[in-house]
Amino acid sequence: MRRHTRPVFGLLVGVVLAISGCGPKPVTLPVEQQILPLPKQAVYYENLIPLTSKNSSRPAYAIELYPDPKRAALVAAAKDLHQWIAELAATQEVDSTPVVRIRLFSLPEGEARSAFVKKHGLKESVAWVHPEGYSLRFHKKKGVWLVDVVGADDHGTYYGSESLGQLLVKTPEGLALRRAKVDDWPTYSLRAFKSQAFEGSMWAMKD
């Protein structure tokens, strides 16, 4: 009986937050503002997460790579994100004190996965059972936003970072990220994705 206590409690808390208006408020976005191609599961929220500190025009973020910061796919994903942010912010400079930490995870296989997920406090996702699947989650810890892109493998992490790049938004105050909850995996081995690194949109195909 006790093993059901936490899930039920969590569900009740979610219902209370939704009713009270304390939780994030979902919003329906025009298709052109959503992640494309459309993910299998995606919820977008009203609030935007600022990428700049107060009284500064420079982006204030850090990108962390797990489990190996030298792994090629993770390095490529981080490089793309840096480029997109720099293009939209019109500066290569980054504030030394991050207000957002973007964490890119490539899950290990087998029994090591469970311990890895627990160690980093990651939220389980149905996408992780699919090759090249990924999840995208936002949560705040000690005043800093954590954005977790978790791939079932290296390819999943890379595609998740591409989707995160599409959530970058220009505002009068500076650059921001649209908060979202995403779980996605490919139906086919060939993927298309939209890049917002520049003023227009670019479509590309990845095998």
N, C-alpha and C positions, 0 to 999 in steps of 0.2 A: 504493500500500500504506500509506503513511504517514497518509493522511487518515482511515483507520479506527482509528488508534491511540487517539485520545482517547475516542471512544464506548466501545470495548472496555475501556479502562482504567477509565472511569467505571462501567461495568457491574460489573467485577470488584470495585471499591471498594465498590459498593452491596451486592454479595453478601457480601463479607467483613464489612461493618458489620452486616448483618442477622444473619449467623451468630454474630458475637461479641456481639451485643446492644447495640452502641454506637449504632446508629441509632435514630430514633424508633420506638416500638412501636405498630403499628396496634391499634385497639380497635373492637369492634362496639358501637354505641350503640343504645339504644331509639329507635324512630322519632321519638318526641316530642322527643328531644334532637338530632336531626339537622336539617340545613337542609331546609326545606320551602317549596315542592314539592321533591322529591328531585332533586338535580342529575344531569346525565348521567354525570359521573364524580366521585366523592368518596371520599377516604380520611381517616378521623379517627384521631387519635393519643391515646395515653394521657396525655401530659403537658399540663398547663395552663400558660399563659404569664401570670404575674402582671401586673396593670395598676397595681399600687401599689408604691411603694418601701418598703424596710424602715423600720419605726417611723413609718409615715405611713398615714393612712386615705384620703388624697386620691389619685385616679387620677393616674398619671404617664405621660402619653402626648402625642404630637404627631401632627397630621394634616397631611400635605403633599399638594399638588395639582399634577399635571403634565398637560399642558405649560403650562397657563394657570390660575393660582390664582383668576382672576376669572370663569372659565367657569361659567355658571349651573348646569349639571348637576352639576359637581364641588362647587360651593358647597353645593348642596342635599344631596348625599350626605354631605358633611362635617357639615353642620348636623344631619342625622338621627343620625349616629353620636354627635356630642356630646350630643344629647338623650338617646339611649338610655343612654349611659354615665352621665350625670348622674342619670337616674332610678334606675338600678340601684345606683349608689354613694351615692345620697341626698345629693349635694352637687354644686354647680356649680363648686367650686374644683378647679383642676388643678395638680399639682406642677410646678414650673418646670424640673425635670430629668427628661426622659422616659426611661422604661425600655423603652418600646415606641414605634416610629415607624410609623404607618399611612400608607402611600403609595398615593394614588389616581391611577391613570394612565388617560388616554384616548388610545389609540394614534392617531397620524396615519395618513393614507391614503397609498397609493402607495409610491414609492421612499423617502420619508422615514421610513417605519416601521422598516426594518432598522437604520438609523443610530440611531434613537431607542431601540430595544430594546437595542442594543449599548452605547450611552452610559450607560444606567441599570442595566445588568447584569441584565436581566429574563430569566426562564426561558420558553422558547417553549411555546406551548399550542395544542392543536388547536382550542380554543374561539375563537381569534382570527380564524379564517376565516369565522365565522358572524356575521351581523348581531346585535348586542346580546349577543354572547357575552362571557364574562369568565373569568379565572383568578384563583385565590387561593393565595398561597404565603407560607410563614413561613421565615425564616432569620435567623441571629444574626450580627452584625458588630460587633466591638469592644465586646462586652458589652451591646449593645443589640439587642433583637429588631426586625426589619423585617417588616412585614406588607404584602405587595404585592397590591393589588387592581388588576388590569389589564383594562380593557375594550376590546373591539374598536372601540367607539365610545362616545359619552357615555352612551347608554342602558345599555350593558353595564357601564360603570363604576358607574353608579347601582345597578343590580341586584346587582352584586357587593358593594357596600357594605351593601345590605340583607341579603344572605346572611351577611356578616361579623358584622352585629349579632346574628344568631341564635346565634353562637358565644360570646357573652358569658355568663359563668357566675359566680354568686355562690359564694364559698367562705368558710369561717370566717376566713381571713386577709384577705379583701377580694375585689375584683373580678378576674377573669381571663378569658383567651381560650382556648378550646379549639383546639389546633393541628390544622390540617387542610390537605389538598391538594385543591383543587376546580377542575374545569373544567366549565363549563355554558354552554348556549345554549338559546334558546327553540325549542320545536317549533312553537308557534303565536305569533301576534303579540300575544296577550293573555296577560299573566302574572298569577299569583297569588303572594303571598308572605306569610310569617308574621313578625310583629313581636313582639319580646320587650321592648319599651320599658317595659312596665308589668308588674305582677305576673301578669296573665293573658296570653293570647295574642290578637293581633288579626290578622284576615285582611283583605287588601285586594287589589284588582284594579288592575293598571296596563295601559293600552293602549300 
